[in-house]
Amino acid sequence: MGLLGKRFTYKLKKITRVALSRIAILKKQHKARCSYAKSDVVQFLNLGHHHHALLRVEQWIEEQNMLNIFVMIENCCNFLTERAEAVENNKLVYLSNLTRVS
């Protein structure tokens, strides 16, 4: 049994798959909010409500930042999945080398 447990790669892949599916849902929600905030800014500026437009711009920036964070988390999950596969492959190579030596 290895340092990280017997079924570590399986668990890691499963958790990252669940995280990626949840991130996809959250990204859709935040994209919609971002779109609404952007269109509201245009409408407020056309109506001359500059204070309200400023508030909506702040919300739009927050939504954009959240979308950027989701992309970063998505990249980390993909990286972890790739590395888990590499660790699993290296472990198999190591075990096969041990059986040859024995």
N, C-alpha and C positions, 0 to 999 in steps of 0.2 A: 504494500500500500504506500502510495506516494505521500509527499508532504501535504498536498492539497486535497487528498481524499481520492477514493477509488473512482467516483463518478463525477468528478469536478467539471470536466469539460462538458458533459451532458447537461448538468445543472446550469452552467454558465451560458451555454447556447440557448437553453430554454428561457432563462431569465432575460437575456438580451432580446430574444424574439418577442417576448411579451412587452418589454419596454419599447421596442420599435413600433409595435402595433398601437400602443397607447400614445406614443409621440405623434404618430400619423393622425390620430383623432384630434389631439390637442392642436396640432399645426393647422388643421382645417378650421377649427374654431377661431384661432387667433388670426388666421388670414382673413376670415370673414369680418372680425372686429376691426382689423386694420383697414380693410376696404371701406367699411362704413365710416370709420373715423376720417379717412381721407376725403370721402365724398362730402361728409359734413363740413369739413374745413372749407371746401370750395363753396358750399352753399352759404355758410356763415360769412365768408368774405364778400360774396356777391350781395348779401343783404346788409353789409356794413357792420356786422356784429364781430368786431375784432377781438374783444375779450373772450367771447365764446370760441372763436376760431383758435385762439392761442391755447385754450384749455384742451381742445380736441387735437391740436398738434402735439401737445404733451402726451396725450393718450396714444396717438398714432406712433410716436417715438417709442413708447413703452411696449406697444404690441410688436413693433419691428425688432426691438431688442429681445423680446421673448422668442420670436421666430428664429433669430440668430442663435439663441441659446439652445433651442431645440435641434438646430442643425449640428451644433457642436456635440450635443449629447448623442445624436444619431451617429455621428462620426466615431465617437468613443465606443459605442456599442458595436459598430461594425469592426473596429480595430480589435476589440476584445474577442469577438467571434473568430476573426482571422488568426489571432495569436493562440486562442484555445486549440484550434485545429493544428497549428504548428507544434504546440506543446504535445498534443496527442500523437502526432506523427513522429516527433523526436522520441517520445517514450516508447513507441512501438519499435523504432529502429534500435534504440538502446536495449530493449528486451530481446530482440532478435540477435543482437551482437553478443549478449550474455549467454544465450543458449548455444551459440556457435563455439564460444570459448570453453564452455563446460564440458 
